[in-house]
Amino acid sequence: MTHADDASPSPEDASSRRRSLWAAGGAHAIHDGLTDLVYVLLPLWQAQFAISYAMVGLLRGSYSGMMAGFQLLASRLARRWGRKRMLVGGTALAGIAYLIAGQAGGLAVLLGALMLGGLGASVQHPLASSLVADSHEAGGGVKQALAQYNFAGDIGKTLIPALLGLLLTVASWRVGVALAGALALMAAGALWRLIPAGQGSAQRAAEKAQDKPGSAGGLRALLATGVIDSAVRMGFLTFLPFVLKSKGAGSAGIGLALSLLFVGGAFGKLFCGYLGARLGLMKTVWLTESLTALLILVTLALPQAGVMAVLPLLGLVLNGTSSVLYGAVPELAGAGGRERAFALFYTGTIGGGAMSPVLFGRVGDMAGVPLAMSMLALLLLLTLPLSWRVQYAFKYKEI
């Protein structure tokens, strides 16, 4: 096969690529939307079931903990049962979990439903990412496709909680949760139709590929970069409302600030994915992480209006790095180890994001929020040598 053939896939291949990207992006939007829906529901559940803040944290952690903890198992099960079945089944399980949560009469049932939902959500990141990478490898554009996939997740995070918030003005939380479950079940049916039938054979062929064994050292450096990036992002999101409050912002101002940050972040995932394909991983990471660290420090120094002005740009670079890192996973893992590599990467980044508010919250208690934020900015600079190590794996053909 010639290079031109690789660059110009057949109409059948092009259709399969489009369907795979739509399926993966749709799964990402639904699952990320359902995950962030919990934030909207927590205050309502606290009032409904008269629970403490510690129990509120447990409810939130039960969903994200199950999602993070079972990603590696999901990647292993996909080898036996097929990626398509696992993605459809996991999405349906998340929908069933929300239907159960909508009928919960007590805390135990609600907690069990959230754990079940997290279990269903655990399939999405490793399997949908691998679906995009495998389907786009032959014709190129893997990094750009993964950027679009990540952008779809942020769209889901924005739209689904917002729609529930509007619905709650005219209906009970139980109705909203039940409709979310029904949406997930419909999405599972759509995934069954969208994911190309040949995915199972393509996946098995990829698993047997031996021409690109992968780079263990490059993957470890990439994982460490992703963990630090996620830890700083979650830590900053935790402290930003308190920084704004100290500058005189009220609840409406804090809500607006977060919206500006999230809008910038959504476009950052798309933009930086394409930027990484053009500039390379190391240059892009050095640009985005250095600018992120600088802007974090700037938010401490500026008045409230100035912070509002820089938040869209900060959101763009704060979130955008992740798309560049995701795009490097398929190349470093090799064709046979992508699902496991994606599972490890997402588990590490979610874990780093979960631990950061706890660790830096302790710093904030002891020395104040400004010092904790400054330490987050300095921590981010560790990604610069790590990204050089990842680039080394590419440059010297470790993969």
N, C-alpha and C positions, 0 to 999 in steps of 0.2 A: 504493500500500500504506500502511496506517495504521500509526501508532506501536504500537498494540496488536498488530497482526500481527507487527511486528518482535519484540515482547517475548514472543510466544507462538508459537514455531515449530510447524509441522505435525508430526504423528507421524513422518512420513518424515524430516524435517529433524532432529528430536530424536534419532532412531535413528542418523542419519549422524553427528551430533555425538558421541554416546556411543561409536560405533565408532571414530571418528577419535581421540578422547581415549584410549581403551583401547589402540589401536594405537601411538600416539605414546608413551604412558606405558610400554607394554611394551617398545618399542624402546629407550627411554631406560634402563630398568632392566637390560635385557640388555647393552647396550653399555657402560654405566658399570660394571656388574659385571665384565664381561670386562676392561675397562681396569684396574680396581683389582686384579684377580686376579694381575696381573703382580707386585705387591708381595709376595704370598704366595709366589710361585714363585722370585723372585730368589735367596734364600738356597740353595734346592735346586739351582738351575742353577749357582750359584757352586761348590757342592760337586761336582756332577756333572761339570762341564767344567773345573774348576780354573782359574777366571778371576779377574782382578784386580777391584778395586773400580771402576776406571775403565771396565772392560768391562761391569760390572754397570750402571753409569750409562748406557752406550751402549745396552744392551738396553732399559732403561726408556725412554730418550729416543727410541729408534727408533719405538716404538709411538705415543707421544704426539706426536712430531714429525710423523709421517706424518698422524696424525689432524688436527692443527692446520693443516698446510700445504696439505691438499687440500680443505678445506671450501669455499673459493670455487669451485674447479673443480667440486665436487659440485653446487653450486647452479646453475652454468651448464649442466651436463649434464642436470639435472632438467628444464630448459626444453625440451630436445630429446627426451629419452627418457621423461619423466614422473616425477613424484615417487614414485609407487607402485613402479615398477620399480626405481628407484634405492635406495629404502629396503629393499626385499626383497633386491635384489642385494648391497647393502653388508653386510647382516646375514648373508647366506649366505657372502659372502667372508670375513667375520670368523670364521665357523664353520669354514670350510675351512682357514683359517690356523691355528686351534688344533688341528685334526686333524693338520696337517703338523708343528706344534711338538711334538705328542705322540709323533711318530715320529723326531724329529730325533736324528741320531747324532753331530752335530758342531755347533760354534758357528756356522758359516756358514749352515747350514740353519735353525737357531733364529733367527738375526738376520733372515734373509729372511722367515721365517714371521711374526715380529712386525711387520715393515714391511708385509707384506700385510694383517695384521690391522688395523693402524692405518689403512691405506688404506680398508678396508671400514668402519671406524668413522667415517670422516670424513663420511659422508652423514647420520649420525643427527641431530646438533644442528641444522644449518640446515633440513633438510627436515622433521623431526618437529615442530620448533617452528612452522614455517610451516603445517604441516598443522593443528595446534591453532588457530592464529590465524585461518586462513581458514575453518575449519569452524564456529568460534564467533562470527565477526564479526556475522552477520545477527541472531542471537538474543541477542547480548551475552554478558558474562561471560568475555571473553578473558583478562583478568588472572588471574581465579580459576582458569581452566582451565590456564593456563601454570604457576601455582603447583602445581597437582596434578601436572602433567607433571614439574616439577622435583623434587617430592617422590618420585615414582616412581623417578627416577634414584638418589636416596639410598637407597631401599629396595634397589635392585639392588646398590649399593656395599656395603651391609651384609650382605645375605643370601648372595650368590654366593661372595665370598671366605670367609665363615664356613662355608658348606657344604663348600667345598673343603678348608678346614682340618680339618674333621671327617673327611672322606673320606681325607685323607692319613694318618690314624691307622691305617687298615686296608688301604690300597692305595698303589701307587706314584704319583709325580707324573705319569707318562705316562698312567695310567688316568684320573686326575682331569682332565688337560688334554684328553684325547680326549672325555670326557663333556661338558666345557664346550663343545667344538666341536659335538658332537651337539645340545646344548641350543640353540645359536645357529641351527643348521640347522632345528630344529623351530620356533623363533621366526620364522624367515623364512617358513616355510609358513603359520604363524598370521597373520602380517602380510598375506600375499597374500589371505587370506580376510577379514580384518578391515577393511582400508582400503577405504572405499566406492568403488565402481566409477566414480562421477562425479567423482572427485578430479582427473582429468586435465583435464576441461572446466572445472571450477571454478578450477583453477590458471591455465589460459590466460585465463579471463575476468578473473581478478585481475591478471594481468600487463598486460592491456590497459586497466585502469582508470586514468582520468586525473583523477578528482575529488579525490584526495588525493596530491599529488606528493611530499610528504615535506619534512622539514626537515634540510638538510645540517648547519647549525650545531648544531641540537639533537642530531643523531646523533653528531657529533664529541664533544660534551660528554658524552653518554651513554657512548660508547666509552671516553673517558678516565676517567670514573667507574668503569666496570666493570674497566678495567685496574688501577687503583689498588686497588680492593676485592679483586680476585683476588690481586694481588701481596702485599697485607698478609695475606690469609688463608693463602696458601702459605708465606709467611715465618714467620708465627706457628706454623703446624703443624710447621715444620722446627725451630724453637727450643724449643717447649714441652717436649719430652722432656729437653732439657739443663737447662732451668729446674727441672723437677721433680727431676731427678737431683741438682742442687745443693741441693735442700731435703730430700734423704734418701730419695727414692722409688726403689724397685727396679723391675725389669722388670714385675712384676705390677702395681705401682702406676701405672706409666706406661701400661700397657695399659688399665687401668681408666679412667684420666684421658681417654685418647683415645676410649674408648667413650662416656663421659659427654658429651664434646664433640660426637661424631658424632650421637648420639641427639638432642641439643639442636639440632644443625644440620639434621637431617632435618625435624623439626617446624618449625624456623624458616623453611624454604623454603615450607612450606604456610601457616603463620600470617602471615608478613610479606607474602605475595602478597595475601591477603585484606585485611590492614591497609592496604597500598598502595592498593587499590581504594577503600577508605573514606576515608583521610586525604589521599590524593594522594602523588605521588612525592616531592616535596621534603620535606614534613614527615616522611614515613616514613624517608627516607634520613638526614635530620638526626638523627632519634631513634636509629636503629639504628647509624649510624656513630659518633656521639658516645658512645653507650653502649659500643660495641666498643672505642674508643680508651681510654675510662676503665677498662674491665675488663682490658684488656691491661696497663695500668700497675698495676692492683690485684693481678694475678697475680704481679708482681715483688715486691710488698710483703708479701703474705700468706704464712703458713706453709703446709705441704703440705695439711693438712686444710682450710684456708680456700680454697685454690685448687680443691680437689675440689668444694667446695660451690658455687662460682660458675661452674664450667665448663659445666654445662647451659645456663645463661642466656647465657654468652658464646658458646657454640655456636649458640644461637638467633639472636642478632643478627649474629654473624660470617658465618653462611651465609645468613641471611634476606634480606639486602639484595639478593642476586643475583636473587631472584624478582621483586622490585620493578623492577629494571632490565630484566630480560627482558620483563616485561609492557609496558614502554614502547616496545620496539623496533617492534612492528607499527604503532603509531600514528605514530611519527616517520618510519618508512620509507615509509608509504603502501602501498596494496594491490599495486602493481606491483613493488615492490622488497624484499619481505620476506625472501626466501631469501638474497639477497645481503647484506642488512643483518644477518640472523642469522649468516651465515657470517663477516662481518667482525667482529661482536661476539664470537663464540665464539673466533675466531682470536686476536683481541687479548687477551681475558681469559686464554686458555690460555697465550699467549706471556708475558703479564705474570706469571702464576703460575709459569712455568718459570724466568724470569730472576731473580725476587725472591730465592730462596734463595742464588743465586750472588752477587748484589750485596751483600745484607745479611750473607751468610756472611763476606764479606771484611771488613765492618765488625766482625763478631763476632771475627774473628781479630785485628784490630788493636786494638780497644777493649773487647772483652768482649760477651757475650750480652745483659746488661741494657741496655746502650746501644743495641744493634741493635734490641731489642724496643721501646725507647722511641722510636726513630726511626720504626719501623713505625707506632706509635700516632699520632705527629705527622703522618706522611704521610697517614694516613687522613682528617685534617681538610681536606685539599685537595678531598675529595669534596663538601664543603658548598657552596662557590661554584659548583662544576660542576653540582650538582643544581639550583641556582637557575637556571642557564643552560638546563637542560633544561625546567624548569618555565616559563621565559620563552617557549620555543617553543610550549608548549601555550596559555599565557595569551593571547599575542598572535597566535594563529592562524597561525603560520608553516606549520602543516601543513594 
